[in-house]
């Protein structure tokens, strides 16, 4: 339990029924806002400031979905998606970007990414796409 002022608060812990989303972005403000958005919608969220941090993480619960920034300093989101496909082949990956270009969707699709979302539009649209991607995975 953490004491904040005079009001004790518990840290959120994923319940067995909660869907787990891993978010990878090098922008702390984006990580914080996505954590808030997704936790408010009932997801358990694990955040990582770069691809290497995710790849080096141990003892984590299995992810139900990855939300990955495209442009990061160590490994870009498409490369990370390709690496994740090798180890977690069927877990959905959603790529987010503030730097769209004409080829990003094609390159993302080649790495197994089904959705590319522009960063200014990260709201309920992202939540809907995460839920749809997880449902599609469960049906297959």
N, C-alpha and C positions, 0 to 999 in steps of 0.2 A: 504494500500500500504506500502511496506517495502522499505526503501532506502538502497541500497547496493552500496557503493561508490557514484558515481554521477549518476548512472543509476537506476531509479525506476523500481521495479519489483512487479508484482501482485502475491499473493499466489494463487495456483491452487484451484478452487472451482468446485465441481462436477456439470456438467450440467445434466439436466434431462435425456439425452440420454446416458450418460456415464455409463458403467458398474462399479460397486463398488466391490472392492476386499479388504477383511480384511486379513492382514498378521500378524501372531503371531510368534515371535521368540525372544529368550533371547539374541541374539548376535546383537549388534548395527550395525556392519558392514554388516551382512546379511540383516537386515531390510533396511538399506540405499540402498544397491545394488538392492534389490527386488523392493523397491519403485521406484528407477530410471528406472529399466527395465520395470515395469508395467505402470508407468506414460508415459514413452516414447512410449509405445504401445497404449496409449489412455485410460487406465483405471483410475478411481478415486481410490486412495489407502488410507486406514487407517491402521496404524501400531500400534502394541501393544507389549510391552516387555515381557509379560507373559500372561498365561491363565486367571488369576484372573483379570487383567486389562481389558481384553475383557469382561469377565462375569459381571464386575461391571460397564461397560460403559453404559451411558444413552444418550438419544437424538441423536442416530446415525442413518444415513440412512440405510435402509435394504441392507444387503450384497447380491451380486449376486454369490459370491464364497468366501470360506475361504481357505487360504494357511497357514498351521499350522506346526510348527516344532514338531518333535516327542519328543526330549529330552529337557525338560525344568525343572527348579528347583521346581516349585510349583505343576503343574498338567501336566502330559505328554500329548502329542498331541492326542493320541488315546482316553484317558479319556475325553479330551476337546471335541473331535468330538462326542462322545457319549452324552455329555451334550447338545451340540448344536443340535443334532438330536431331542432331546426332545422338544426344543423350536422352532427350525427352520428346521423341518423335511426334507424338500426337497432341501435345499440349498447345493450345492456340496461342498465337503471338499477334498482338496488335501494335503496329508501329505508329508513333506519334512524331510529328515534325513541324517545325516552324520554317523549314527550308524546302518547300516542295519544288520538285523539278519534273520535267516531262517523263523521265525514265524511272523515277523512284517506285512507282506502283509495279512496274514490270520486274525490276530488280528485287523488290520485296516479295513478289509472288514466287519468283524463282527460289527464294530462300524459305518458302513455306508460309509466308505472312499473307493472311487473307484480307486484312483491313489496314488501311493507312488513313490516319485522321490528322487534320491540321490542328496545331496546338491552340490557336485562339478558340477553337470549337470544342474544347474538352469539357463536356457537361453531361447531361443525361444521355446524349448521343453515345458517349463512350460507355456508359453503364449498360445501355441497351445492347451495344455491340459485344461487350464482354459476356453478358448473359446469353446472347445468341450463339456466340462462339463455343461456350461451354456446353450448351444444349446440343449443338451440332456434333460435338465430340462424343457426347454420351449416346447419341443415336447411332453413331457408326461403330 
